């Protein structure tokens, strides 16, 4: 079936030529859409430094015959590979379902016949037949007909753009949507040569930033490796040369001690916390495409947001009616005053009953809401004739048969200037209307004029100018903000996160939306043209005083993100269009909308919002802060708990005391430490004030010297108490096994104390914590059960060189634990009043 209004002269390419061009130039697909292979994913996981440390640690334990610890460590490698593969498959499934948006089927003319083909088979020279609702498959020029096209994915403008035949007025772009009309267009560019593809090239040239946690963890691994090798060498030489052990025995002892004291839990913490963090964030409808972004979420200091579709709903809504002297605003209204009924009635008559165009949909929805059950709704009327938009007259008219013979009713809507011209108004009346149009535009409204007329006669005039119209009034449209946005912005502000709007829309629209959602009180707007006139230093200074950036081109959004990052900010960028993609990739955290938009934007982003809700971004930031705080707590715990292990293993040997910690003790301790940090701390709830703290400094790290110094002091103080007890107990009648048992019980119970102490440094160790962690009681039960098993089972007690507890032994353990509690509280109080450089609550 031929499309209405399309010339039969268009025959298009013949099938053979189309096949030749497809073979020569390739398919019409965006580059970079192929999913990563399983080997690529696994290779990426295994080459991460933290995973290399896990593999080395697991391999060494395996070489020493410690299969339990080796299996535990190596199992985490496979668990995280499995999580990564599952996450990648989930991501790819989501992207495949969404990819249809940017790779549509296309109706083309080939050999004079209309055929529907996959979008990837469109070639240069093809003739596209376009109707309302069609997603345009390639860049093209309109040859025939007329279209309204929604280009918001490219420009950020929510209002469709009218396209008319010609190279200047008929440029069509891939991935945009025809909202109205019908036409034939000739394809001029496909795949990477389209506007979408050129932005894709900017993506290829933009490097993804490395997260601060990645950099800090790599430094830590390097330092720990060097320190561990030095320690192993010293301990080996000590055992061989001083104590007279054999060389092989000394080497194995040195390796075993090194692996026991090195915090191999660190890679477990990072991998598990971030992987589980990605899973937790997915429960808030946020898909994580790159796991390091989870850590960066907690450091965001600037949130750069696109207006259309992010702050707003990307749909039009009638917000205001104006009768030139009387105004109706929809917000908060209970009824529509009678004088406005005719204006809405004729706006509806000038609109199709079931429109596709967003502004026409808004007119029908508004009219049906206010005029249903009145005489002003004419659902049964159908126009006898239509005058479409044209380059000469940017207005459209529907003609309806009137009650009398040869009498017709006319309903017109369009650009206010065009409707004023059709009404043949005098200069004063026209000027008054245009002043009102300008005032409405300053409030961010899109404005249409509406008029009515009558016609008697049989033959239709050639032009709408031949009718007599009466001007009725103006309709003001707005792309309404998402209802959850004001509260989410307020929460960001309380968290010290600055929000900057970056949009391709008009400055007045940007200012109006910013005012409505509470984004900024500063009225100043910088435009793309203004940016182009400034060098980087001047623009960076200007950004300190401006929150609204309008009329931006894609490369200008990228420039803004780069300048903000160079100024020390951690930048998150949200967007849903192709024009946002380069900035999404360059940002520390790129956040793309998932329900609509383009493949390019989603694949450039680190996170994808599955529900397109701005509030989900804030929930993700909250989770990111919680995850980072918990990594800091767990890191502090790990370094604190390793201090007594090191001290109790080394000091008795150096002082020629009886052996206190044997390898079997160390393995048992590791089996408690690993789940304590990877399960208990990971499940720690967010603190109540976590979104009332300023963003952390870019230089801050869980592995910063201040945090580790506090942990080392914590652990050394506890180690000193245990060593003092071990040295004094023989003088009170306890033999070596009993002394070892008393210290071992205190050490195991002390693990639980250190867990409590590092949950929140603002509360005493044994104080009731306001936030509940479901794993704490389970850990306490596991610690108690392990102690009872080890001491109660004769075989295990003998293997570990322990004694059955008696009253003096238990009293000694209790005394050491009480001393540990006092030490932890004293340390907490002396550091509480200092600047919080390392204290993660």
HELIX and SHEET records of a PDB file:
HELIX    1   1 UNK A   15  UNK A   25  1                                  11    
HELIX    2   2 UNK A   38  UNK A   46  1                                   9    
HELIX    3   3 UNK A   49  UNK A   63  1                                  15    
HELIX    4   4 UNK A   67  UNK A   99  1                                  33    
HELIX    5   5 UNK A  119  UNK A  121  5                                   3    
HELIX    6   6 UNK A  152  UNK A  155  1                                   4    
HELIX    7   7 UNK A  191  UNK A  193  5                                   3    
HELIX    8   8 UNK A  195  UNK A  204  1                                  10    
HELIX    9   9 UNK A  212  UNK A  237  1                                  26    
HELIX   10  10 UNK A  238  UNK A  242  3                                   5    
HELIX   11  11 UNK A  247  UNK A  261  1                                  15    
HELIX   12  12 UNK A  265  UNK A  282  1                                  18    
HELIX   13  13 UNK A  292  UNK A  297  1                                   6    
HELIX   14  14 UNK A  307  UNK A  311  3                                   5    
HELIX   15  15 UNK A  338  UNK A  340  5                                   3    
HELIX   16  16 UNK A  341  UNK A  349  1                                   9    
HELIX   17  17 UNK A  358  UNK A  371  1                                  14    
HELIX   18  18 UNK A  416  UNK A  422  1                                   7    
HELIX   19  19 UNK A  427  UNK A  442  1                                  16    
HELIX   20  20 UNK A  464  UNK A  466  5                                   3    
HELIX   21  21 UNK A  485  UNK A  494  1                                  10    
HELIX   22  22 UNK A  507  UNK A  517  1                                  11    
HELIX   23  23 UNK A  528  UNK A  532  1                                   5    
HELIX   24  24 UNK A  536  UNK A  542  1                                   7    
HELIX   25  25 UNK A  554  UNK A  566  1                                  13    
HELIX   26  26 UNK A  578  UNK A  580  5                                   3    
HELIX   27  27 UNK A  581  UNK A  586  1                                   6    
HELIX   28  28 UNK A  599  UNK A  604  1                                   6    
HELIX   29  29 UNK A  614  UNK A  654  1                                  41    
HELIX   30  30 UNK A  663  UNK A  675  1                                  13    
HELIX   31  31 UNK A  676  UNK A  680  3                                   5    
HELIX   32  32 UNK A  705  UNK A  729  1                                  25    
HELIX   33  33 UNK A  730  UNK A  732  5                                   3    
HELIX   34  34 UNK A  736  UNK A  759  1                                  24    
HELIX   35  35 UNK A  774  UNK A  792  1                                  19    
HELIX   36  36 UNK A  794  UNK A  799  1                                   6    
HELIX   37  37 UNK A  807  UNK A  832  1                                  26    
SHEET    1   A 6 UNK A 113  UNK A 118  0                                        
SHEET    2   A 6 UNK A 105  UNK A 110 -1                                        
SHEET    3   A 6 UNK A 127  UNK A 131 -1                                        
SHEET    4   A 6 UNK A 177  UNK A 189 -1                                        
SHEET    5   A 6 UNK A 139  UNK A 150 -1                                        
SHEET    6   A 6 UNK A 161  UNK A 164 -1                                        
SHEET    1   B 6 UNK A 113  UNK A 118  0                                        
SHEET    2   B 6 UNK A 105  UNK A 110 -1                                        
SHEET    3   B 6 UNK A 127  UNK A 131 -1                                        
SHEET    4   B 6 UNK A 177  UNK A 189 -1                                        
SHEET    5   B 6 UNK A 139  UNK A 150 -1                                        
SHEET    6   B 6 UNK A 171  UNK A 172 -1                                        
SHEET    1   C 8 UNK A 286  UNK A 288  0                                        
SHEET    2   C 8 UNK A 607  UNK A 609 -1                                        
SHEET    3   C 8 UNK A 589  UNK A 593  1                                        
SHEET    4   C 8 UNK A 571  UNK A 575  1                                        
SHEET    5   C 8 UNK A 302  UNK A 305  1                                        
SHEET    6   C 8 UNK A 498  UNK A 502  1                                        
SHEET    7   C 8 UNK A 548  UNK A 550  1                                        
SHEET    8   C 8 UNK A 525  UNK A 527  1                                        
SHEET    1   D 7 UNK A 327  UNK A 329  0                                        
SHEET    2   D 7 UNK A 312  UNK A 322 -1                                        
SHEET    3   D 7 UNK A 468  UNK A 481 -1                                        
SHEET    4   D 7 UNK A 446  UNK A 456 -1                                        
SHEET    5   D 7 UNK A 407  UNK A 414 -1                                        
SHEET    6   D 7 UNK A 395  UNK A 401 -1                                        
SHEET    7   D 7 UNK A 385  UNK A 387 -1                                        
END                                                                             
